[in-house]
Amino acid sequence: MKRLPDILILILVCGTLRAAEGAKGAERLKKSAEIIEQVMQTPEKGIPKDLLNKAVCVGVIPSEKKLALGIGGSYGRGCLVCRRGGTGAWGAPWMFLITGPSLGFQIGGQATDFVLVVMNSNGAQKLVEGKTKLGADASVAGGPVGRTAEGSTGVLLQTEILTYSRSRGLFAGISLEGQVIKDDSGANQNLYGKKITAKDILFGGTGAPGAVAPLDAALAKYSPRGGQPFPKK
């Protein structure tokens, strides 16, 4: 009985920590929605609509304080949503970590946002295999900017993941080759209230938490339909 107060305190502390982490995940999703809205509000300087309509998934890495991982290393947290089945409505978010060379994470010392446009089911599948090194495990290139992707090379349009950066208000294609993407298991567990895999979230029909509604709505506003079917299991 003497230990009961200590146990109650521990439960309270753990609950508070989980709530705080859940709030951070919700904030990440909210910032991601704002980035998509801001990027797409100016068609001449955003992701080409015809390209976005071909995409099966979109990821966003909002700017935040980056942690150095040794000389020239950086670290960020992002989220990725896919069209259900590859062609349906935008679905549940997968939270991920990205680490690797510092290229692009700080441009001129300014905070930088990143957007990843996954162009096909192969790219989506590769992202959830574990640790995915962009440029090695999945092809990656800086994406085109403008109203349409017309005039872009066939090689570019066949790339699995197109990537962009936004710094000082400038949105441009930038290659994130060498960066490694992996599961942010803690953030996903806090968001869904249980341990859950990236495959279950993106391909298993997992129900979307309410916190992703603004991001899904922003993507649906600019690309309500498109993509390509994911292979059936």
Secondary structure in CASP SS format (residue, H / E / C, confidence):
PFRMAT SS
TARGET T0000
AUTHOR 0000-0000-0000
METHOD secondary structure of the structure
MODEL  1
M C 1.00
K C 1.00
R C 1.00
L H 1.00
P H 1.00
D H 1.00
I H 1.00
L H 1.00
I H 1.00
L H 1.00
I H 1.00
L H 1.00
V H 1.00
C H 1.00
G H 1.00
T H 1.00
L H 1.00
R H 1.00
A H 1.00
A H 1.00
E H 1.00
G H 1.00
A H 1.00
K H 1.00
G H 1.00
A H 1.00
E H 1.00
R H 1.00
L H 1.00
K H 1.00
K H 1.00
S H 1.00
A H 1.00
E H 1.00
I H 1.00
I H 1.00
E H 1.00
Q H 1.00
V H 1.00
M H 1.00
Q C 1.00
T C 1.00
P H 1.00
E H 1.00
K H 1.00
G C 1.00
I C 1.00
P C 1.00
K H 1.00
D H 1.00
L H 1.00
L H 1.00
N H 1.00
K H 1.00
A C 1.00
V C 1.00
C E 1.00
V E 1.00
G E 1.00
V E 1.00
I E 1.00
P C 1.00
S C 1.00
E C 1.00
K C 1.00
K C 1.00
L C 1.00
A C 1.00
L C 1.00
G C 1.00
I C 1.00
G C 1.00
G E 1.00
S E 1.00
Y E 1.00
G E 1.00
R E 1.00
G E 1.00
C E 1.00
L E 1.00
V E 1.00
C E 1.00
R E 1.00
R H 1.00
G H 1.00
G H 1.00
T C 1.00
G C 1.00
A C 1.00
W E 1.00
G E 1.00
A E 1.00
P E 1.00
W E 1.00
M E 1.00
F E 1.00
L E 1.00
I E 1.00
T E 1.00
G E 1.00
P E 1.00
S C 1.00
L C 1.00
G C 1.00
F C 1.00
Q E 1.00
I E 1.00
G C 1.00
G C 1.00
Q E 1.00
A E 1.00
T E 1.00
D E 1.00
F E 1.00
V E 1.00
L E 1.00
V E 1.00
V E 1.00
M C 1.00
N C 1.00
S H 1.00
N H 1.00
G H 1.00
A H 1.00
Q H 1.00
K H 1.00
L H 1.00
V C 1.00
E C 1.00
G C 1.00
K C 1.00
T E 1.00
K E 1.00
L E 1.00
G C 1.00
A C 1.00
D C 1.00
A E 1.00
S C 1.00
V E 1.00
A E 1.00
G E 1.00
G C 1.00
P C 1.00
V C 1.00
G C 1.00
R C 1.00
T C 1.00
A C 1.00
E C 1.00
G C 1.00
S C 1.00
T C 1.00
G H 1.00
V H 1.00
L H 1.00
L H 1.00
Q C 1.00
T C 1.00
E C 1.00
I E 1.00
L E 1.00
T E 1.00
Y E 1.00
S E 1.00
R E 1.00
S E 1.00
R C 1.00
G C 1.00
L E 1.00
F E 1.00
A E 1.00
G E 1.00
I C 1.00
S C 1.00
L C 1.00
E C 1.00
G C 1.00
Q C 1.00
V E 1.00
I E 1.00
K E 1.00
D E 1.00
D C 1.00
S H 1.00
G H 1.00
A H 1.00
N H 1.00
Q H 1.00
N H 1.00
L H 1.00
Y H 1.00
G C 1.00
K C 1.00
K C 1.00
I C 1.00
T C 1.00
A H 1.00
K H 1.00
D H 1.00
I H 1.00
L H 1.00
F H 1.00
G C 1.00
G C 1.00
T C 1.00
G C 1.00
A C 1.00
P C 1.00
G H 1.00
A H 1.00
V H 1.00
A H 1.00
P H 1.00
L H 1.00
D H 1.00
A H 1.00
A H 1.00
L H 1.00
A H 1.00
K H 1.00
Y H 1.00
S C 1.00
P C 1.00
R C 1.00
G C 1.00
G C 1.00
Q C 1.00
P C 1.00
F C 1.00
P C 1.00
K C 1.00
K C 1.00
END
